[in-house]
Amino acid sequence: MKSQNEENLKELFEKFLNSKQAKQIEQDIRKGEQILREHPVSEPDSKLIADIKAEVGKAVLRRKAKVFRRMVYKSAVIAASVIFLAAIGIGLFEKGGESERVTTASILPAAIWESERLADDDVDLAILTAEIEQIESDLLAVQMGENGGNGSRAVAELEVELIEINSDFWKG
């Protein structure tokens, strides 16, 4: 049986290394086992083993308690969230079908928000949209090579226009 194990070990090493290296490693393992057989070590004290087992048991209990506390805290947070949302839901739907009108304040007039074309109803926004569309068409012309041969000047002008638009936008 021992020779079968040694043969399996040799085959395993040969999968990762060439046969010469596998044979050398196998010999090293045999020498190591022989050294261990020639120099036996005394068994550890049974009291020492019992102390180690006790320490491991205490560490496992501390770990379990810590994990349990963490689960309880997370469960408490989830339960509190569910209770909070349920209380809000009950408060909102308690009136039983009465619909209240919600009023809001807005920077833009309501007529603009209700419009189909927001850019057409707001003058500043319409100007900004037109400038952006002009820059897009200029940029497309530069990319297609339809700018008359002076690409770097056109790109610089586009960048200046974009900077002006951004600074105007944030000022207004």
N, C-alpha and C positions, 0 to 999 in steps of 0.2 A: 504494500500500500504506500509505503514511504517513497518508493521509486516512482510511483504514479504521480504523487504530489510534486516530486522534483521535476518530473517530465512536464507536468502542467505549468509549473513555474517557469521552466526554460522556454516553453512555447509562448507563454505570455510575454516574456522579455523579448523574444525574437520578433514579436509583432511591432515592438517599438524601436528595437535596436537591431544591428546586424548580429550574425551568429557568434562572432568572436567576442563582441561586447556582452552579449547575453551569457555566454559561457563564463566570462570573467566575473560578472555580477553573481551568477549562481555559485561560483567558487567562494566569493567573498561572503555570501550568506552562509554557506556551509562552515567556513572558518569562524564566523561570528557565533553560530550555534555551538560549535565545538568549544569555543572560549567560554561561553555561558555554562556549558555542561561541566567544564573543568573547574570553574570557580563558582560554586553554588553560593547563594545568598540566603541568610537566615530569614525565616518568615517574620512578617511584622507582628508586633505585640497585639494580642486580641483586644486589650484596653485601648490601644491607639486606633484600631479599626472601629471599635465601638464609638470612640470620641468623634472620629471623622463622620461616621454615619449620623450621629446626633447633630453635628453642625450642619450637615447637608439637609437633614430633616427640618431644622429650624429655618434654614434659608428658604426651603421650599414653602414652608408655612408663611413666612414673611412675604414671599413673592405672591402666593395665592391671596393673602389678605390685601396686598397692594392692588392686584388685578381686580379683586372684588370691589374694593373702594372705588376704583376708577369706573367700573361698570355702574355702580350705584350713582355716582356723580353724573355720568352721562345720561343715565335713565332719568334722573331727577331733572336735568336740563330739558330733556325731551318732553317729560310729563308737564313741566311748567310751561313750555312753549305751546303744547296742545291745549292746556287749560286757558292760557292767555288768548289764543286764537278762538277758542270756543266762546269765551266771554265776549270778545269783540263781535263775533258772529251773532251771538244772541242779542247783544246790544243794538246791532244794526237792523236785525230782522224782527225785533220785538214788537214794533209798531203794527205789524200785521197788514201789509198791503198799502199803507199810506205812502205815497211817493212824495218825497221832498224834492224841491228844486235845488240843485247844486249851483251855487254862484261862485264864479272865480274872477280874479282880476287878471288883466292881461295887458301887455305892452302894446300889442297890436289890436286894432278894433275888431269886433266880432264879425263884421261884414267881410273883412279880408280873410279871416279863417274859414268862413263858410264859402268862399269863392273857389271856383275850379282852377283858376290861374292866379296864384298868389303873387307871382312876379309882375303881372300886369296891373294889379291893384295897388301895389306899393311902388312909388316912383323911385326911391333910392334903390330898392331891390331890383327894379327893372333896369336901371342904369348899370348896376353891378353885374347883372346877368348878361347884358349886352356886351360889356367890356370883357367878361370871361369868355363869351362865345367868340369875340374878335381875337382874343389871345389864342384860343384853341385853333381857330382857322389859320392864324399867322404861324403858329407852331407846326401845324400840319403842312403848310406850304414850305417851311424851312426843311422839314424832314423829307419831303418829296423832291426837294431841289428846285422848287418853282419860285425862288426868291430873287432871281436876277443875278446870282453869282456872289453876293456878299452875305454869306451865311453868318459869320461871326458878328457883324454889325446888327443884323436882324435879331439874333439871339440876345445880344446885349440890350437892345431896345425892348424886347419882350420881357426880359428880367426886370428892367426898370419899371415897366408898366405894371408888372405883377407886384412889385414892392410897393408902388404907389397905391394900388388897389387894396392890398392888405392893410396898409397904414390907414387909409380912408375908412375901411370897413371897421377897424377896431376903435377908431375915434368916434364914429357915429353911433 
